[in-house]
Amino acid sequence: MEEKVRQILDEKIRPLLQRDGGDIEFVGLDGKRVQVRLRGACAGCPASQMTLQMGVERLLREEIPEIESVVAVP
């Protein structure tokens, strides 16, 4: 599952965030919970939580239904 998560982040999510000056880094899996670190403009953005839930989590769960949640870690 980790390789699939990395692939989706690299191919589908990262390019979208980079267009707005942000980035995302895969940190790890904690069971079925994906841990990521937001970077660049995303790190301090007030809408980052919405980006995680409505963007990153939604896209990952479409491809990998087993994913329960996506959380940002420092």
PQR file of N, CA, C, O and H, with PARSE charges and radii, in Angstrom:
ATOM      1  N   MET A   1       0.826  -1.187   0.000 -0.4000 1.5000
ATOM      2  CA  MET A   1       0.000   0.000   0.000 -0.0000 2.0000
ATOM      3  C   MET A   1       0.877   1.261   0.000  0.5500 1.7000
ATOM      4  O   MET A   1       0.515   2.263  -0.617 -0.5500 1.4000
ATOM      5  N   GLU A   2       2.016   1.217   0.681 -0.4000 1.5000
ATOM      6  CA  GLU A   2       2.879   2.393   0.756 -0.0000 2.0000
ATOM      7  C   GLU A   2       3.337   2.850  -0.627  0.5500 1.7000
ATOM      8  O   GLU A   2       3.334   4.046  -0.919 -0.5500 1.4000
ATOM      9  H   GLU A   2       2.310   0.403   1.182  0.4000 1.0000
ATOM     10  N   GLU A   3       3.720   1.921  -1.459 -0.4000 1.5000
ATOM     11  CA  GLU A   3       4.187   2.284  -2.806 -0.0000 2.0000
ATOM     12  C   GLU A   3       3.075   2.949  -3.615  0.5500 1.7000
ATOM     13  O   GLU A   3       3.325   3.905  -4.350 -0.5500 1.4000
ATOM     14  H   GLU A   3       3.722   0.950  -1.222  0.4000 1.0000
ATOM     15  N   LYS A   4       1.862   2.448  -3.481 -0.4000 1.5000
ATOM     16  CA  LYS A   4       0.717   3.033  -4.185 -0.0000 2.0000
ATOM     17  C   LYS A   4       0.441   4.453  -3.684  0.5500 1.7000
ATOM     18  O   LYS A   4       0.154   5.345  -4.482 -0.5500 1.4000
ATOM     19  H   LYS A   4       1.659   1.672  -2.885  0.4000 1.0000
ATOM     20  N   VAL A   5       0.526   4.666  -2.372 -0.4000 1.5000
ATOM     21  CA  VAL A   5       0.331   6.000  -1.804 -0.0000 2.0000
ATOM     22  C   VAL A   5       1.387   6.950  -2.352  0.5500 1.7000
ATOM     23  O   VAL A   5       1.060   8.057  -2.781 -0.5500 1.4000
ATOM     24  H   VAL A   5       0.760   3.941  -1.724  0.4000 1.0000
ATOM     25  N   ARG A   6       2.643   6.531  -2.342 -0.4000 1.5000
ATOM     26  CA  ARG A   6       3.730   7.363  -2.870 -0.0000 2.0000
ATOM     27  C   ARG A   6       3.487   7.727  -4.345  0.5500 1.7000
ATOM     28  O   ARG A   6       3.691   8.869  -4.758 -0.5500 1.4000
ATOM     29  H   ARG A   6       2.908   5.632  -1.994  0.4000 1.0000
ATOM     30  N   GLN A   7       3.057   6.752  -5.110 -0.4000 1.5000
ATOM     31  CA  GLN A   7       2.810   6.972  -6.533 -0.0000 2.0000
ATOM     32  C   GLN A   7       1.697   8.014  -6.745  0.5500 1.7000
ATOM     33  O   GLN A   7       1.840   8.910  -7.578 -0.5500 1.4000
ATOM     34  H   GLN A   7       2.891   5.825  -4.775  0.4000 1.0000
ATOM     35  N   ILE A   8       0.625   7.900  -6.015 -0.4000 1.5000
ATOM     36  CA  ILE A   8      -0.490   8.849  -6.151 -0.0000 2.0000
ATOM     37  C   ILE A   8      -0.055  10.243  -5.715  0.5500 1.7000
ATOM     38  O   ILE A   8      -0.380  11.231  -6.374 -0.5500 1.4000
ATOM     39  H   ILE A   8       0.509   7.173  -5.339  0.4000 1.0000
ATOM     40  N   LEU A   9       0.673  10.327  -4.616 -0.4000 1.5000
ATOM     41  CA  LEU A   9       1.161  11.626  -4.165 -0.0000 2.0000
ATOM     42  C   LEU A   9       2.058  12.260  -5.214  0.5500 1.7000
ATOM     43  O   LEU A   9       1.919  13.445  -5.519 -0.5500 1.4000
ATOM     44  H   LEU A   9       0.937   9.525  -4.081  0.4000 1.0000
ATOM     45  N   ASP A  10       2.976  11.482  -5.769 -0.4000 1.5000
ATOM     46  CA  ASP A  10       3.932  12.009  -6.753 -0.0000 2.0000
ATOM     47  C   ASP A  10       3.286  12.382  -8.076  0.5500 1.7000
ATOM     48  O   ASP A  10       3.620  13.412  -8.662 -0.5500 1.4000
ATOM     49  H   ASP A  10       3.089  10.520  -5.521  0.4000 1.0000
ATOM     50  N   GLU A  11       2.369  11.559  -8.549 -0.4000 1.5000
ATOM     51  CA  GLU A  11       1.831  11.748  -9.889 -0.0000 2.0000
ATOM     52  C   GLU A  11       0.581  12.615  -9.944  0.5500 1.7000
ATOM     53  O   GLU A  11       0.366  13.312 -10.936 -0.5500 1.4000
ATOM     54  H   GLU A  11       2.098  10.723  -8.073  0.4000 1.0000
ATOM     55  N   LYS A  12      -0.241  12.591  -8.913 -0.4000 1.5000
ATOM     56  CA  LYS A  12      -1.528  13.281  -8.985 -0.0000 2.0000
ATOM     57  C   LYS A  12      -1.636  14.486  -8.050  0.5500 1.7000
ATOM     58  O   LYS A  12      -2.223  15.503  -8.421 -0.5500 1.4000
ATOM     59  H   LYS A  12      -0.066  12.024  -8.107  0.4000 1.0000
ATOM     60  N   ILE A  13      -1.086  14.384  -6.861 -0.4000 1.5000
ATOM     61  CA  ILE A  13      -1.308  15.421  -5.857 -0.0000 2.0000
ATOM     62  C   ILE A  13      -0.199  16.467  -5.861  0.5500 1.7000
ATOM     63  O   ILE A  13      -0.481  17.665  -5.857 -0.5500 1.4000
ATOM     64  H   ILE A  13      -0.609  13.558  -6.560  0.4000 1.0000
ATOM     65  N   ARG A  14       1.048  16.031  -5.870 -0.4000 1.5000
ATOM     66  CA  ARG A  14       2.179  16.962  -5.808 -0.0000 2.0000
ATOM     67  C   ARG A  14       2.131  18.011  -6.921  0.5500 1.7000
ATOM     68  O   ARG A  14       2.332  19.190  -6.628 -0.5500 1.4000
ATOM     69  H   ARG A  14       1.278  15.058  -5.874  0.4000 1.0000
ATOM     70  N   PRO A  15       1.877  17.648  -8.175 -0.5600 1.5000
ATOM     71  CA  PRO A  15       1.840  18.684  -9.224  0.2800 2.0000
ATOM     72  C   PRO A  15       0.783  19.762  -8.977  0.5500 1.7000
ATOM     73  O   PRO A  15       1.004  20.928  -9.302 -0.5500 1.4000
ATOM     74  N   LEU A  16      -0.351  19.386  -8.414 -0.4000 1.5000
ATOM     75  CA  LEU A  16      -1.401  20.367  -8.115 -0.0000 2.0000
ATOM     76  C   LEU A  16      -0.945  21.343  -7.036  0.5500 1.7000
ATOM     77  O   LEU A  16      -1.172  22.547  -7.150 -0.5500 1.4000
ATOM     78  H   LEU A  16      -0.531  18.439  -8.150  0.4000 1.0000
ATOM     79  N   LEU A  17      -0.313  20.835  -6.004 -0.4000 1.5000
ATOM     80  CA  LEU A  17       0.150  21.694  -4.914 -0.0000 2.0000
ATOM     81  C   LEU A  17       1.312  22.577  -5.363  0.5500 1.7000
ATOM     82  O   LEU A  17       1.405  23.734  -4.954 -0.5500 1.4000
ATOM     83  H   LEU A  17      -0.129  19.856  -5.911  0.4000 1.0000
ATOM     84  N   GLN A  18       2.194  22.039  -6.196 -0.4000 1.5000
ATOM     85  CA  GLN A  18       3.346  22.796  -6.656 -0.0000 2.0000
ATOM     86  C   GLN A  18       2.940  23.971  -7.541  0.5500 1.7000
ATOM     87  O   GLN A  18       3.646  24.978  -7.596 -0.5500 1.4000
ATOM     88  H   GLN A  18       2.119  21.099  -6.528  0.4000 1.0000
ATOM     89  N   ARG A  19       1.824  23.851  -8.224 -0.4000 1.5000
ATOM     90  CA  ARG A  19       1.349  24.975  -9.038 -0.0000 2.0000
ATOM     91  C   ARG A  19       1.033  26.191  -8.185  0.5500 1.7000
ATOM     92  O   ARG A  19       1.113  27.322  -8.663 -0.5500 1.4000
ATOM     93  H   ARG A  19       1.251  23.034  -8.180  0.4000 1.0000
ATOM     94  N   ASP A  20       0.672  25.967  -6.916 -0.4000 1.5000
ATOM     95  CA  ASP A  20       0.341  27.059  -6.006 -0.0000 2.0000
ATOM     96  C   ASP A  20       1.470  27.366  -5.025  0.5500 1.7000
ATOM     97  O   ASP A  20       1.260  28.072  -4.039 -0.5500 1.4000
ATOM     98  H   ASP A  20       0.608  25.048  -6.527  0.4000 1.0000
ATOM     99  N   GLY A  21       2.656  26.844  -5.290 -0.4000 1.5000
ATOM    100  CA  GLY A  21       3.818  27.136  -4.451 -0.0000 2.0000
ATOM    101  C   GLY A  21       3.978  26.227  -3.244  0.5500 1.7000
ATOM    102  O   GLY A  21       4.806  26.492  -2.373 -0.5500 1.4000
ATOM    103  H   GLY A  21       2.827  26.271  -6.091  0.4000 1.0000
ATOM    104  N   GLY A  22       3.202  25.171  -3.185 -0.4000 1.5000
ATOM    105  CA  GLY A  22       3.290  24.244  -2.057 -0.0000 2.0000
ATOM    106  C   GLY A  22       3.909  22.920  -2.456  0.5500 1.7000
ATOM    107  O   GLY A  22       4.350  22.741  -3.591 -0.5500 1.4000
ATOM    108  H   GLY A  22       2.530  24.956  -3.893  0.4000 1.0000
ATOM    109  N   ASP A  23       3.937  22.013  -1.525 -0.4000 1.5000
ATOM    110  CA  ASP A  23       4.437  20.667  -1.792 -0.0000 2.0000
ATOM    111  C   ASP A  23       3.952  19.756  -0.671  0.5500 1.7000
ATOM    112  O   ASP A  23       3.453  20.216   0.357 -0.5500 1.4000
ATOM    113  H   ASP A  23       3.579  22.158  -0.603  0.4000 1.0000
ATOM    114  N   ILE A  24       4.109  18.463  -0.892 -0.4000 1.5000
ATOM    115  CA  ILE A  24       3.695  17.474   0.100 -0.0000 2.0000
ATOM    116  C   ILE A  24       4.756  16.388   0.156  0.5500 1.7000
ATOM    117  O   ILE A  24       5.315  16.000  -0.869 -0.5500 1.4000
ATOM    118  H   ILE A  24       4.514  18.089  -1.726  0.4000 1.0000
ATOM    119  N   GLU A  25       5.026  15.905   1.352 -0.4000 1.5000
ATOM    120  CA  GLU A  25       6.017  14.851   1.555 -0.0000 2.0000
ATOM    121  C   GLU A  25       5.355  13.691   2.278  0.5500 1.7000
ATOM    122  O   GLU A  25       4.676  13.888   3.286 -0.5500 1.4000
ATOM    123  H   GLU A  25       4.572  16.221   2.185  0.4000 1.0000
ATOM    124  N   PHE A  26       5.549  12.490   1.768 -0.4000 1.5000
ATOM    125  CA  PHE A  26       5.063  11.288   2.440 -0.0000 2.0000
ATOM    126  C   PHE A  26       5.964  11.021   3.635  0.5500 1.7000
ATOM    127  O   PHE A  26       7.184  10.948   3.491 -0.5500 1.4000
ATOM    128  H   PHE A  26       6.100  12.330   0.949  0.4000 1.0000
ATOM    129  N   VAL A  27       5.370  10.875   4.813 -0.4000 1.5000
ATOM    130  CA  VAL A  27       6.133  10.603   6.030 -0.0000 2.0000
ATOM    131  C   VAL A  27       6.045   9.124   6.381  0.5500 1.7000
ATOM    132  O   VAL A  27       7.055   8.499   6.706 -0.5500 1.4000
ATOM    133  H   VAL A  27       4.379  10.934   4.930  0.4000 1.0000
ATOM    134  N   GLY A  28       4.828   8.557   6.316 -0.4000 1.5000
ATOM    135  CA  GLY A  28       4.695   7.148   6.646 -0.0000 2.0000
ATOM    136  C   GLY A  28       3.245   6.718   6.751  0.5500 1.7000
ATOM    137  O   GLY A  28       2.322   7.512   6.572 -0.5500 1.4000
ATOM    138  H   GLY A  28       4.008   9.065   6.052  0.4000 1.0000
ATOM    139  N   LEU A  29       3.075   5.458   7.043 -0.4000 1.5000
ATOM    140  CA  LEU A  29       1.753   4.882   7.275 -0.0000 2.0000
ATOM    141  C   LEU A  29       1.677   4.464   8.729  0.5500 1.7000
ATOM    142  O   LEU A  29       2.599   3.849   9.265 -0.5500 1.4000
ATOM    143  H   LEU A  29       3.826   4.813   7.189  0.4000 1.0000
ATOM    144  N   ASP A  30       0.569   4.806   9.356 -0.4000 1.5000
ATOM    145  CA  ASP A  30       0.292   4.364  10.716 -0.0000 2.0000
ATOM    146  C   ASP A  30      -0.988   3.543  10.617  0.5500 1.7000
ATOM    147  O   ASP A  30      -2.089   4.067  10.787 -0.5500 1.4000
ATOM    148  H   ASP A  30      -0.180   5.305   8.921  0.4000 1.0000
ATOM    149  N   GLY A  31      -0.834   2.267  10.344 -0.4000 1.5000
ATOM    150  CA  GLY A  31      -1.998   1.425  10.061 -0.0000 2.0000
ATOM    151  C   GLY A  31      -2.587   1.838   8.722  0.5500 1.7000
ATOM    152  O   GLY A  31      -1.934   1.719   7.685 -0.5500 1.4000
ATOM    153  H   GLY A  31       0.060   1.841  10.206  0.4000 1.0000
ATOM    154  N   LYS A  32      -3.823   2.322   8.747 -0.4000 1.5000
ATOM    155  CA  LYS A  32      -4.490   2.765   7.517 -0.0000 2.0000
ATOM    156  C   LYS A  32      -4.563   4.282   7.456  0.5500 1.7000
ATOM    157  O   LYS A  32      -5.362   4.849   6.711 -0.5500 1.4000
ATOM    158  H   LYS A  32      -4.354   2.418   9.589  0.4000 1.0000
ATOM    159  N   ARG A  33      -3.719   4.931   8.246 -0.4000 1.5000
ATOM    160  CA  ARG A  33      -3.670   6.390   8.292 -0.0000 2.0000
ATOM    161  C   ARG A  33      -2.377   6.861   7.628  0.5500 1.7000
ATOM    162  O   ARG A  33      -1.282   6.451   8.014 -0.5500 1.4000
ATOM    163  H   ARG A  33      -3.070   4.470   8.852  0.4000 1.0000
ATOM    164  N   VAL A  34      -2.520   7.729   6.624 -0.4000 1.5000
ATOM    165  CA  VAL A  34      -1.372   8.245   5.889 -0.0000 2.0000
ATOM    166  C   VAL A  34      -0.877   9.506   6.588  0.5500 1.7000
ATOM    167  O   VAL A  34      -1.657  10.410   6.890 -0.5500 1.4000
ATOM    168  H   VAL A  34      -3.409   8.062   6.311  0.4000 1.0000
ATOM    169  N   GLN A  35       0.420   9.554   6.839 -0.4000 1.5000
ATOM    170  CA  GLN A  35       1.032  10.728   7.454 -0.0000 2.0000
ATOM    171  C   GLN A  35       1.822  11.475   6.393  0.5500 1.7000
ATOM    172  O   GLN A  35       2.651  10.896   5.691 -0.5500 1.4000
ATOM    173  H   GLN A  35       1.053   8.820   6.594  0.4000 1.0000
ATOM    174  N   VAL A  36       1.549  12.776   6.287 -0.4000 1.5000
ATOM    175  CA  VAL A  36       2.234  13.613   5.302 -0.0000 2.0000
ATOM    176  C   VAL A  36       2.732  14.879   5.986  0.5500 1.7000
ATOM    177  O   VAL A  36       2.298  15.229   7.084 -0.5500 1.4000
ATOM    178  H   VAL A  36       0.875  13.246   6.857  0.4000 1.0000
ATOM    179  N   ARG A  37       3.651  15.553   5.311 -0.4000 1.5000
ATOM    180  CA  ARG A  37       4.143  16.850   5.771 -0.0000 2.0000
ATOM    181  C   ARG A  37       3.913  17.836   4.639  0.5500 1.7000
ATOM    182  O   ARG A  37       4.351  17.620   3.509 -0.5500 1.4000
ATOM    183  H   ARG A  37       4.003  15.268   4.419  0.4000 1.0000
ATOM    184  N   LEU A  38       3.220  18.920   4.959 -0.4000 1.5000
ATOM    185  CA  LEU A  38       2.982  19.968   3.973 -0.0000 2.0000
ATOM    186  C   LEU A  38       4.167  20.919   3.982  0.5500 1.7000
ATOM    187  O   LEU A  38       4.700  21.255   5.040 -0.5500 1.4000
ATOM    188  H   LEU A  38       2.864  19.095   5.877  0.4000 1.0000
ATOM    189  N   ARG A  39       4.575  21.347   2.796 -0.4000 1.5000
ATOM    190  CA  ARG A  39       5.756  22.207   2.666 -0.0000 2.0000
ATOM    191  C   ARG A  39       5.419  23.424   1.823  0.5500 1.7000
ATOM    192  O   ARG A  39       4.348  23.506   1.221 -0.5500 1.4000
ATOM    193  H   ARG A  39       4.142  21.074   1.937  0.4000 1.0000
ATOM    194  N   GLY A  40       6.344  24.361   1.792 -0.4000 1.5000
ATOM    195  CA  GLY A  40       6.178  25.555   0.981 -0.0000 2.0000
ATOM    196  C   GLY A  40       4.967  26.355   1.414  0.5500 1.7000
ATOM    197  O   GLY A  40       4.701  26.498   2.608 -0.5500 1.4000
ATOM    198  H   GLY A  40       7.214  24.295   2.281  0.4000 1.0000
ATOM    199  N   ALA A  41       4.232  26.876   0.440 -0.4000 1.5000
ATOM    200  CA  ALA A  41       3.057  27.702   0.730 -0.0000 2.0000
ATOM    201  C   ALA A  41       1.999  26.933   1.507  0.5500 1.7000
ATOM    202  O   ALA A  41       1.221  27.537   2.246 -0.5500 1.4000
ATOM    203  H   ALA A  41       4.448  26.759  -0.529  0.4000 1.0000
ATOM    204  N   CYS A  42       1.955  25.626   1.356 -0.4000 1.5000
ATOM    205  CA  CYS A  42       0.941  24.815   2.056 -0.0000 2.0000
ATOM    206  C   CYS A  42       1.186  24.756   3.557  0.5500 1.7000
ATOM    207  O   CYS A  42       0.242  24.615   4.334 -0.5500 1.4000
ATOM    208  H   CYS A  42       2.587  25.136   0.756  0.4000 1.0000
ATOM    209  N   ALA A  43       2.447  24.862   3.973 -0.4000 1.5000
ATOM    210  CA  ALA A  43       2.789  24.712   5.390 -0.0000 2.0000
ATOM    211  C   ALA A  43       2.117  25.768   6.257  0.5500 1.7000
ATOM    212  O   ALA A  43       1.707  25.465   7.377 -0.5500 1.4000
ATOM    213  H   ALA A  43       3.214  24.977   3.342  0.4000 1.0000
ATOM    214  N   GLY A  44       1.997  26.976   5.777 -0.4000 1.5000
ATOM    215  CA  GLY A  44       1.406  28.021   6.597 -0.0000 2.0000
ATOM    216  C   GLY A  44       0.041  28.479   6.130  0.5500 1.7000
ATOM    217  O   GLY A  44      -0.492  29.467   6.635 -0.5500 1.4000
ATOM    218  H   GLY A  44       2.330  27.222   4.866  0.4000 1.0000
ATOM    219  N   CYS A  45      -0.520  27.782   5.187 -0.4000 1.5000
ATOM    220  CA  CYS A  45      -1.792  28.199   4.597 -0.0000 2.0000
ATOM    221  C   CYS A  45      -2.963  27.893   5.531  0.5500 1.7000
ATOM    222  O   CYS A  45      -3.057  26.789   6.067 -0.5500 1.4000
ATOM    223  H   CYS A  45      -0.087  26.979   4.776  0.4000 1.0000
ATOM    224  N   PRO A  46      -3.860  28.873   5.728 -0.5600 1.5000
ATOM    225  CA  PRO A  46      -5.020  28.626   6.574  0.2800 2.0000
ATOM    226  C   PRO A  46      -5.972  27.563   6.010  0.5500 1.7000
ATOM    227  O   PRO A  46      -6.760  26.979   6.755 -0.5500 1.4000
ATOM    228  N   ALA A  47      -5.903  27.315   4.717 -0.4000 1.5000
ATOM    229  CA  ALA A  47      -6.785  26.331   4.089 -0.0000 2.0000
ATOM    230  C   ALA A  47      -6.137  24.949   3.994  0.5500 1.7000
ATOM    231  O   ALA A  47      -6.674  24.064   3.328 -0.5500 1.4000
ATOM    232  H   ALA A  47      -5.263  27.789   4.112  0.4000 1.0000
ATOM    233  N   SER A  48      -5.001  24.756   4.645 -0.4000 1.5000
ATOM    234  CA  SER A  48      -4.290  23.481   4.504 -0.0000 2.0000
ATOM    235  C   SER A  48      -5.099  22.292   5.004  0.5500 1.7000
ATOM    236  O   SER A  48      -5.024  21.210   4.422 -0.5500 1.4000
ATOM    237  H   SER A  48      -4.565  25.475   5.186  0.4000 1.0000
ATOM    238  N   GLN A  49      -5.871  22.472   6.073 -0.4000 1.5000
ATOM    239  CA  GLN A  49      -6.685  21.361   6.586 -0.0000 2.0000
ATOM    240  C   GLN A  49      -7.740  20.954   5.560  0.5500 1.7000
ATOM    241  O   GLN A  49      -8.014  19.767   5.384 -0.5500 1.4000
ATOM    242  H   GLN A  49      -5.932  23.351   6.547  0.4000 1.0000
ATOM    243  N   MET A  50      -8.325  21.928   4.892 -0.4000 1.5000
ATOM    244  CA  MET A  50      -9.305  21.625   3.854 -0.0000 2.0000
ATOM    245  C   MET A  50      -8.628  20.942   2.665  0.5500 1.7000
ATOM    246  O   MET A  50      -9.188  20.025   2.066 -0.5500 1.4000
ATOM    247  H   MET A  50      -8.103  22.892   5.035  0.4000 1.0000
ATOM    248  N   THR A  51      -7.432  21.392   2.333 -0.4000 1.5000
ATOM    249  CA  THR A  51      -6.672  20.750   1.254 -0.0000 2.0000
ATOM    250  C   THR A  51      -6.429  19.289   1.587  0.5500 1.7000
ATOM    251  O   THR A  51      -6.575  18.422   0.725 -0.5500 1.4000
ATOM    252  H   THR A  51      -6.977  22.138   2.819  0.4000 1.0000
ATOM    253  N   LEU A  52      -6.058  19.010   2.832 -0.4000 1.5000
ATOM    254  CA  LEU A  52      -5.813  17.624   3.245 -0.0000 2.0000
ATOM    255  C   LEU A  52      -7.070  16.780   3.137  0.5500 1.7000
ATOM    256  O   LEU A  52      -7.037  15.685   2.576 -0.5500 1.4000
ATOM    257  H   LEU A  52      -5.939  19.715   3.531  0.4000 1.0000
ATOM    258  N   GLN A  53      -8.178  17.281   3.667 -0.4000 1.5000
ATOM    259  CA  GLN A  53      -9.406  16.492   3.717 -0.0000 2.0000
ATOM    260  C   GLN A  53     -10.106  16.393   2.360  0.5500 1.7000
ATOM    261  O   GLN A  53     -10.445  15.299   1.910 -0.5500 1.4000
ATOM    262  H   GLN A  53      -8.204  18.171   4.122  0.4000 1.0000
ATOM    263  N   MET A  54     -10.313  17.511   1.728 -0.4000 1.5000
ATOM    264  CA  MET A  54     -11.104  17.535   0.493 -0.0000 2.0000
ATOM    265  C   MET A  54     -10.276  17.219  -0.746  0.5500 1.7000
ATOM    266  O   MET A  54     -10.831  16.858  -1.784 -0.5500 1.4000
ATOM    267  H   MET A  54     -10.038  18.400   2.094  0.4000 1.0000
ATOM    268  N   GLY A  55      -8.974  17.350  -0.651 -0.4000 1.5000
ATOM    269  CA  GLY A  55      -8.116  17.100  -1.791 -0.0000 2.0000
ATOM    270  C   GLY A  55      -7.331  15.811  -1.653  0.5500 1.7000
ATOM    271  O   GLY A  55      -7.617  14.815  -2.317 -0.5500 1.4000
ATOM    272  H   GLY A  55      -8.523  17.644   0.192  0.4000 1.0000
ATOM    273  N   VAL A  56      -6.345  15.846  -0.786 -0.4000 1.5000
ATOM    274  CA  VAL A  56      -5.415  14.726  -0.641 -0.0000 2.0000
ATOM    275  C   VAL A  56      -6.133  13.453  -0.194  0.5500 1.7000
ATOM    276  O   VAL A  56      -5.997  12.407  -0.829 -0.5500 1.4000
ATOM    277  H   VAL A  56      -6.113  16.656  -0.247  0.4000 1.0000
ATOM    278  N   GLU A  57      -6.890  13.540   0.890 -0.4000 1.5000
ATOM    279  CA  GLU A  57      -7.572  12.352   1.413 -0.0000 2.0000
ATOM    280  C   GLU A  57      -8.584  11.798   0.405  0.5500 1.7000
ATOM    281  O   GLU A  57      -8.669  10.586   0.205 -0.5500 1.4000
ATOM    282  H   GLU A  57      -7.000  14.390   1.406  0.4000 1.0000
ATOM    283  N   ARG A  58      -9.341  12.686  -0.220 -0.4000 1.5000
ATOM    284  CA  ARG A  58     -10.350  12.240  -1.187 -0.0000 2.0000
ATOM    285  C   ARG A  58      -9.702  11.502  -2.359  0.5500 1.7000
ATOM    286  O   ARG A  58     -10.169  10.436  -2.757 -0.5500 1.4000
ATOM    287  H   ARG A  58      -9.271  13.670  -0.057  0.4000 1.0000
ATOM    288  N   LEU A  59      -8.625  12.072  -2.911 -0.4000 1.5000
ATOM    289  CA  LEU A  59      -7.948  11.419  -4.032 -0.0000 2.0000
ATOM    290  C   LEU A  59      -7.341  10.077  -3.633  0.5500 1.7000
ATOM    291  O   LEU A  59      -7.444   9.100  -4.374 -0.5500 1.4000
ATOM    292  H   LEU A  59      -8.245  12.938  -2.587  0.4000 1.0000
ATOM    293  N   LEU A  60      -6.715  10.033  -2.471 -0.4000 1.5000
ATOM    294  CA  LEU A  60      -6.117   8.767  -2.025 -0.0000 2.0000
ATOM    295  C   LEU A  60      -7.183   7.700  -1.783  0.5500 1.7000
ATOM    296  O   LEU A  60      -6.998   6.541  -2.154 -0.5500 1.4000
ATOM    297  H   LEU A  60      -6.632  10.827  -1.869  0.4000 1.0000
ATOM    298  N   ARG A  61      -8.296   8.088  -1.162 -0.4000 1.5000
ATOM    299  CA  ARG A  61      -9.344   7.108  -0.866 -0.0000 2.0000
ATOM    300  C   ARG A  61     -10.059   6.621  -2.123  0.5500 1.7000
ATOM    301  O   ARG A  61     -10.575   5.503  -2.143 -0.5500 1.4000
ATOM    302  H   ARG A  61      -8.446   9.030  -0.860  0.4000 1.0000
ATOM    303  N   GLU A  62     -10.097   7.448  -3.177 -0.4000 1.5000
ATOM    304  CA  GLU A  62     -10.673   6.996  -4.445 -0.0000 2.0000
ATOM    305  C   GLU A  62      -9.848   5.851  -5.016  0.5500 1.7000
ATOM    306  O   GLU A  62     -10.396   4.888  -5.554 -0.5500 1.4000
ATOM    307  H   GLU A  62      -9.678   8.356  -3.161  0.4000 1.0000
ATOM    308  N   GLU A  63      -8.542   5.959  -4.898 -0.4000 1.5000
ATOM    309  CA  GLU A  63      -7.624   4.951  -5.447 -0.0000 2.0000
ATOM    310  C   GLU A  63      -7.388   3.782  -4.484  0.5500 1.7000
ATOM    311  O   GLU A  63      -7.220   2.639  -4.909 -0.5500 1.4000
ATOM    312  H   GLU A  63      -8.097   6.741  -4.461  0.4000 1.0000
ATOM    313  N   ILE A  64      -7.377   4.085  -3.189 -0.4000 1.5000
ATOM    314  CA  ILE A  64      -7.085   3.071  -2.171 -0.0000 2.0000
ATOM    315  C   ILE A  64      -8.171   3.174  -1.093  0.5500 1.7000
ATOM    316  O   ILE A  64      -7.993   3.894  -0.111 -0.5500 1.4000
ATOM    317  H   ILE A  64      -7.513   5.014  -2.844  0.4000 1.0000
ATOM    318  N   PRO A  65      -9.277   2.472  -1.262 -0.5600 1.5000
ATOM    319  CA  PRO A  65     -10.398   2.578  -0.316  0.2800 2.0000
ATOM    320  C   PRO A  65     -10.047   2.199   1.129  0.5500 1.7000
ATOM    321  O   PRO A  65     -10.750   2.600   2.057 -0.5500 1.4000
ATOM    322  N   GLU A  66      -8.985   1.444   1.325 -0.4000 1.5000
ATOM    323  CA  GLU A  66      -8.598   1.020   2.677 -0.0000 2.0000
ATOM    324  C   GLU A  66      -8.091   2.187   3.530  0.5500 1.7000
ATOM    325  O   GLU A  66      -8.098   2.103   4.758 -0.5500 1.4000
ATOM    326  H   GLU A  66      -8.414   1.119   0.571  0.4000 1.0000
ATOM    327  N   ILE A  67      -7.656   3.262   2.896 -0.4000 1.5000
ATOM    328  CA  ILE A  67      -7.149   4.424   3.628 -0.0000 2.0000
ATOM    329  C   ILE A  67      -8.278   4.999   4.480  0.5500 1.7000
ATOM    330  O   ILE A  67      -9.373   5.258   3.982 -0.5500 1.4000
ATOM    331  H   ILE A  67      -7.650   3.331   1.898  0.4000 1.0000
ATOM    332  N   GLU A  68      -7.999   5.194   5.766 -0.4000 1.5000
ATOM    333  CA  GLU A  68      -9.008   5.754   6.675 -0.0000 2.0000
ATOM    334  C   GLU A  68      -8.902   7.266   6.789  0.5500 1.7000
ATOM    335  O   GLU A  68      -9.920   7.954   6.866 -0.5500 1.4000
ATOM    336  H   GLU A  68      -7.109   4.983   6.171  0.4000 1.0000
ATOM    337  N   SER A  69      -7.677   7.794   6.801 -0.4000 1.5000
ATOM    338  CA  SER A  69      -7.512   9.228   6.924 -0.0000 2.0000
ATOM    339  C   SER A  69      -6.111   9.646   6.496  0.5500 1.7000
ATOM    340  O   SER A  69      -5.205   8.826   6.343 -0.5500 1.4000
ATOM    341  H   SER A  69      -6.850   7.236   6.739  0.4000 1.0000
ATOM    342  N   VAL A  70      -5.972  10.957   6.309 -0.4000 1.5000
ATOM    343  CA  VAL A  70      -4.680  11.572   6.011 -0.0000 2.0000
ATOM    344  C   VAL A  70      -4.451  12.652   7.060  0.5500 1.7000
ATOM    345  O   VAL A  70      -5.318  13.495   7.288 -0.5500 1.4000
ATOM    346  H   VAL A  70      -6.708  11.623   6.433  0.4000 1.0000
ATOM    347  N   VAL A  71      -3.292  12.626   7.691 -0.4000 1.5000
ATOM    348  CA  VAL A  71      -2.988  13.609   8.727 -0.0000 2.0000
ATOM    349  C   VAL A  71      -1.655  14.284   8.435  0.5500 1.7000
ATOM    350  O   VAL A  71      -0.722  13.659   7.929 -0.5500 1.4000
ATOM    351  H   VAL A  71      -2.588  11.941   7.506  0.4000 1.0000
ATOM    352  N   ALA A  72      -1.585  15.560   8.760 -0.4000 1.5000
ATOM    353  CA  ALA A  72      -0.341  16.297   8.615 -0.0000 2.0000
ATOM    354  C   ALA A  72       0.461  16.152   9.914  0.5500 1.7000
ATOM    355  O   ALA A  72      -0.091  16.259  11.009 -0.5500 1.4000
ATOM    356  H   ALA A  72      -2.343  16.067   9.170  0.4000 1.0000
ATOM    357  N   VAL A  73       1.742  15.912   9.781 -0.4000 1.5000
ATOM    358  CA  VAL A  73       2.634  15.833  10.926 -0.0000 2.0000
ATOM    359  C   VAL A  73       3.688  16.925  10.772  0.5500 1.7000
ATOM    360  O   VAL A  73       4.032  17.308   9.654 -0.5500 1.4000
ATOM    361  H   VAL A  73       2.190  15.825   8.891  0.4000 1.0000
ATOM    362  N   PRO A  74       4.200  17.425  11.899 -0.5600 1.5000
ATOM    363  CA  PRO A  74       5.211  18.488  11.820  0.2800 2.0000
ATOM    364  C   PRO A  74       6.543  17.977  11.306  0.5500 1.7000
ATOM    365  O   PRO A  74       7.494  18.748  11.183 -0.5500 1.4000
TER
END
